[in-house]
């Protein structure tokens, strides 16, 4: 079955905006925007977007201008403790970037991403899958000898609606790795500022700049087929896969 549900509502700082069926316009309480206008006038100014699984299934993504408003929302939705753990993990990850042996680790990471990306292409061909059959793909991946051992991975595409395959970033392997997997520079994989859609099986944080800097997009078991309305099209430069 093809995944047909699309995010149709963006709530930024409590104000609701609806995306048109043809994905060309976004309407707020007082103004109607084209996708490009909304990105430039609204979305690009927002440092935090959150895509939790329940609200994404209902067609809603949230944006926050202020850190305190984001944290208040997390507490109200029972996600604050998880967020605090993610912050601790990020601190550990940033410390690793300057640690001895990091360059050796980086070379291994580049090879791992190349391998995962190639194996995913082979997996799709083997099962004759269409790129937007997300739930079917997830189900088959659980039993795959390679991808099944990763408790989470994130899959990014060049184009919207999971078209034109990009890269696979392997997540944690069993037994559980506290820091998950971190990818601090997408230039290493030839995929800097190129993602237009993604899906993943658990949690990840996308960052605007390398080394986990800039605006953040929190992904909680969500699939986003079109990053344009949030100003995140061709914007991702690093990621933490939890």
Secondary structure as UniProt FT lines:
FT   STRAND          9..12
FT   TURN            13..14
FT   STRAND          15..19
FT   TURN            21..22
FT   STRAND          25..27
FT   STRAND          32..34
FT   HELIX           35..41
FT   HELIX           43..45
FT   STRAND          48..51
FT   HELIX           53..57
FT   TURN            58..59
FT   STRAND          60..64
FT   HELIX           67..76
FT   TURN            77..78
FT   HELIX           80..97
FT   TURN            100..101
FT   HELIX           102..126
FT   TURN            127..128
FT   TURN            131..132
FT   HELIX           134..142
FT   TURN            145..146
FT   HELIX           147..149
FT   STRAND          153..159
FT   HELIX           160..162
FT   STRAND          163..170
FT   TURN            178..179
FT   STRAND          181..183
FT   HELIX           186..189
FT   TURN            192..193
FT   STRAND          197..200
FT   STRAND          203..209
FT   HELIX           210..212
FT   STRAND          213..220
FT   STRAND          223..224
FT   HELIX           228..230
FT   TURN            233..234
FT   STRAND          238..241
//
